[in-house]
Amino acid sequence: MSSDALPIAAILYTPADHIEPVLIEAARRLAQQGVRLGGVLQHDIPTTTDDPCGMELEDLSGGERFPLSQDLGSGSEACRLDPDALAHAAMAVRCALERGASVVFINKFGAQEACGSGLRTEMAMAVASGVPVVTAVGERFLAEWQHFTGGGSTLLPPDVGAILEWWDTVRVAARPA
């Protein structure tokens, strides 16, 4: 990590990449190493309806899972993201920071964050407090991401090994001299 890079890594992905399992596996491996995790990661959940968008978030601090999508009924074309779930996720990240998380995972810098909302504030809070952040950024939001970070983040491929290598670099750089 260069000296001017922020302690924030963005896994750059395309629609064909299955980014959630990559983030979940990286978090699992860091937890096995004893790293104090914070943040939220998305899990796709099977549904009993024809809804292909069932999603829930996992609070990495304690393992709680809660729905991310809301059922708006068949034929609805409105945003399925549950605003209450997003507020719950924001509180989970803030609590993890207060409890001394060593690294924070935020599932995605997506449409909400690109527009200035979502978990954007919590990402900034973590970085401002010196806590490294790992997130995923779709190629379509790369310009907004670069604007948000001032180009100071580390872009990684969708690969668990790359995330762990980045963490080792950040962890070593953060140690007192």
C-alpha positions in Angstrom: 0.0 0.0 0.0 1.5 3.4 -1.0 1.9 6.0 1.7 -0.9 8.2 0.2 -3.4 5.4 -0.1 -6.4 5.3 2.3 -6.9 2.2 4.4 -9.7 1.2 2.1 -9.9 -1.6 -0.5 -12.5 -1.9 -3.2 -13.0 -5.2 -4.9 -13.8 -4.2 -8.5 -16.3 -6.6 -10.0 -18.5 -7.1 -13.1 -22.1 -8.4 -13.2 -20.7 -11.9 -14.0 -18.6 -12.0 -10.8 -20.1 -13.6 -7.7 -18.7 -11.1 -5.2 -20.7 -12.1 -2.1 -19.0 -15.5 -1.6 -15.5 -13.8 -2.1 -16.2 -11.3 0.6 -17.8 -13.9 3.0 -14.8 -16.2 2.6 -12.3 -13.4 3.2 -14.1 -12.3 6.3 -14.3 -16.0 7.5 -10.5 -16.4 7.1 -9.7 -13.1 8.8 -12.0 -14.2 11.7 -10.1 -17.5 12.0 -6.9 -15.4 12.4 -8.5 -13.6 15.3 -9.1 -10.3 13.5 -12.0 -8.3 15.1 -14.5 -7.9 12.3 -17.2 -5.3 11.9 -19.6 -4.4 9.2 -22.2 -6.2 7.1 -22.1 -8.7 4.3 -24.9 -9.8 2.0 -26.3 -13.3 1.7 -28.7 -14.2 -1.1 -31.5 -16.3 0.3 -33.7 -18.8 -1.4 -37.3 -17.7 -1.5 -40.5 -19.6 -1.7 -41.9 -17.2 -4.3 -40.8 -16.3 -7.8 -38.7 -13.5 -6.2 -35.1 -13.9 -7.3 -33.9 -11.0 -5.1 -34.2 -12.4 -1.6 -31.3 -10.9 0.4 -30.2 -10.6 4.0 -27.3 -8.9 5.7 -25.1 -10.5 8.3 -23.7 -8.3 11.1 -20.1 -9.6 11.3 -19.7 -8.4 14.9 -22.2 -10.8 16.3 -23.6 -12.9 13.4 -27.1 -11.5 13.5 -28.9 -11.7 10.1 -31.7 -9.5 8.9 -33.6 -9.0 5.7 -32.3 -6.5 3.3 -35.0 -6.7 0.7 -38.7 -6.0 1.2 -41.6 -7.8 -0.4 -43.4 -5.3 -2.5 -45.7 -7.8 -4.2 -45.7 -9.2 -7.6 -45.4 -6.7 -10.4 -43.8 -4.0 -8.4 -41.0 -2.2 -10.1 -40.0 0.0 -7.1 -36.7 -0.4 -5.2 -36.8 -3.5 -3.1 -34.1 -2.3 -0.7 -35.7 -1.9 2.8 -34.7 1.5 4.2 -35.1 0.1 7.8 -32.6 -2.6 7.0 -30.2 0.0 5.7 -30.5 1.9 9.0 -30.0 -1.3 11.0 -26.9 -1.9 8.9 -25.6 1.6 9.6 -26.0 1.1 13.3 -24.2 -2.3 13.1 -21.2 -0.6 11.5 -21.2 2.2 14.0 -21.4 -0.2 16.9 -18.6 -2.2 15.5 -16.4 0.9 15.3 -17.3 1.8 18.9 -16.3 -1.7 20.0 -12.9 -1.6 18.4 -13.3 -3.5 15.1 -9.9 -4.0 13.4 -11.4 -4.1 9.9 -14.9 -3.2 8.6 -16.5 -5.0 5.7 -19.3 -3.1 3.8 -20.9 -5.4 1.2 -21.0 -2.9 -1.6 -20.5 0.7 -2.7 -23.7 0.5 -4.8 -26.4 2.7 -6.2 -27.3 4.1 -2.8 -23.7 5.0 -1.9 -23.0 6.4 -5.4 -26.0 8.8 -4.9 -24.6 10.0 -1.5 -26.6 7.8 0.9 -26.5 4.1 1.9 -23.5 3.2 4.1 -21.3 5.9 2.6 -21.1 7.9 5.9 -20.2 4.7 7.8 -17.4 4.0 5.3 -16.0 7.5 5.8 -16.3 7.2 9.6 -14.3 4.0 9.6 -11.5 5.4 7.4 -11.4 8.7 9.4 -11.0 6.7 12.6 -8.1 4.7 11.0 -10.1 1.4 10.7 -9.5 -0.3 7.3 -12.5 -0.9 5.1 -13.1 -3.6 2.6 -16.0 -3.2 0.1 -17.0 -4.1 -3.4 -17.5 -1.7 -6.3 -19.2 -2.6 -9.5 -17.5 -1.3 -12.6 -20.5 0.9 -13.3 -19.9 2.8 -10.1 -16.1 3.2 -10.4 -16.2 6.9 -11.3 -18.4 7.7 -8.2 -16.1 5.5 -6.1 -13.0 7.4 -7.3 -14.8 10.7 -6.6 -15.7 9.5 -3.1 -12.2 8.3 -2.2 -10.3 11.0 -4.2 -8.7 8.1 -6.0 -6.9 7.0 -2.8 -8.3 3.5 -2.4 -6.7 0.2 -3.4 -8.5 -1.6 -6.2 -8.4 -5.4 -5.9 -9.6 -8.2 -8.1 -12.5 -10.4 -6.9 -10.1 -12.8 -5.2 -9.9 -13.9 -1.5 -6.1 -14.1 -1.7 -5.9 -10.5 -2.9 -8.0 -9.3 0.0 -5.9 -11.2 2.6 -2.7 -9.9 1.1 -4.0 -6.3 1.2 -5.0 -6.9 4.9 -1.5 -8.1 5.7 0.0 -5.0 4.1 -2.5 -2.6 5.9 -2.0 -4.4 9.2 1.8 -4.1 9.0 1.6 -0.5 7.9 -0.7 0.4 10.9 1.7 -1.0 13.5 3.5 1.5 15.6 7.2 2.0 14.8 
